[in-house]
């Protein structure tokens, strides 16, 4: 897991694609990461899909912090005065 995280961190760092997370997004991100990796430790064949999905979710939030920002940002209003607008840098629109 560390190798995957480190590779994505290096790419994000080099191209400066991370955006600053507010407190709510940071709490949400780390909660998903911790609970996801904890759920991935469940034992038994009946929890196979739970383990896979929780590990993938935790890894996604660990490797891409902006995912937490996007998911917590759906309830926010996007305007010019916002510290965390829902559009990417440069004013381009998401498809």
C-alpha positions as CSV (number, residue, x, y, z in Angstrom):
1,X,0.0,0.0,0.0
2,X,2.8,2.4,0.8
3,X,4.3,1.9,-2.7
4,X,1.0,2.9,-4.3
5,X,0.5,5.9,-2.1
6,X,4.1,7.0,-2.6
7,X,3.8,6.8,-6.4
8,X,0.6,8.9,-6.4
9,X,2.1,11.4,-3.9
10,X,5.1,11.9,-6.2
11,X,2.9,12.6,-9.2
12,X,0.6,15.0,-7.2
13,X,3.6,16.8,-5.8
14,X,5.5,17.2,-9.1
15,X,2.5,18.6,-11.0
16,X,1.0,20.5,-7.9
17,X,-2.5,19.1,-8.5
18,X,-3.5,18.9,-4.9
19,X,-5.9,21.6,-3.6
20,X,-6.0,22.6,0.0
21,X,-8.6,20.7,2.0
22,X,-10.7,22.4,4.6
23,X,-11.3,20.9,8.0
24,X,-14.4,19.0,7.0
25,X,-12.8,17.4,4.0
26,X,-9.7,16.4,6.0
27,X,-11.8,14.8,8.7
28,X,-13.9,13.0,6.1
29,X,-10.8,11.8,4.2
30,X,-9.0,10.3,7.2
31,X,-12.2,8.8,8.6
32,X,-12.8,6.9,5.3
33,X,-9.1,5.8,5.2
34,X,-9.0,4.5,8.8
35,X,-12.5,2.8,8.6
36,X,-11.8,1.4,5.2
37,X,-8.5,-0.2,6.2
38,X,-10.1,-1.4,9.5
39,X,-13.0,-3.0,7.6
40,X,-10.5,-4.6,5.2
41,X,-9.2,-6.7,8.1
42,X,-12.5,-8.5,8.6
43,X,-12.2,-12.3,8.6
44,X,-14.3,-14.8,6.9
45,X,-15.4,-15.7,3.3
46,X,-18.7,-13.8,3.7
47,X,-16.8,-10.5,4.1
48,X,-14.8,-10.9,0.9
49,X,-16.6,-8.1,-1.0
50,X,-16.6,-5.9,2.0
51,X,-12.9,-6.3,2.4
52,X,-12.2,-5.5,-1.3
53,X,-14.5,-2.5,-1.5
54,X,-13.4,-1.0,1.8
55,X,-9.7,-1.4,0.9
56,X,-10.3,0.2,-2.5
57,X,-12.2,3.1,-1.0
58,X,-9.5,3.6,1.6
59,X,-6.8,3.5,-1.0
60,X,-8.7,5.9,-3.3
61,X,-9.0,8.5,-0.5
62,X,-5.4,8.0,0.6
63,X,-4.0,8.4,-2.9
64,X,-6.3,11.2,-4.1
65,X,-7.1,13.7,-1.3
66,X,-9.1,15.8,-3.7
67,X,-11.8,13.1,-3.8
68,X,-12.7,14.1,-0.2
69,X,-12.9,17.7,-1.3
70,X,-15.1,16.9,-4.2
71,X,-17.5,14.7,-2.2
72,X,-17.8,17.1,0.7
73,X,-18.1,20.1,-1.7
74,X,-21.4,19.0,-3.3
75,X,-23.3,20.8,-0.6
76,X,-21.4,24.1,-0.9
77,X,-22.3,27.1,-3.0
78,X,-19.7,27.9,-5.6
79,X,-19.1,31.7,-6.1
80,X,-16.2,34.0,-6.8
81,X,-15.6,34.8,-3.1
82,X,-15.5,31.1,-2.0
83,X,-12.2,29.8,-0.6
84,X,-13.1,26.4,-2.1
85,X,-14.9,26.8,-5.4
86,X,-16.1,23.6,-7.0
87,X,-14.4,24.3,-10.3
88,X,-10.7,23.4,-11.0
89,X,-8.0,26.0,-11.1
90,X,-8.1,28.3,-14.1
91,X,-11.9,28.4,-14.1
92,X,-12.4,25.4,-16.4
93,X,-15.7,23.5,-15.9
94,X,-15.9,19.8,-14.9
95,X,-17.8,17.7,-17.4
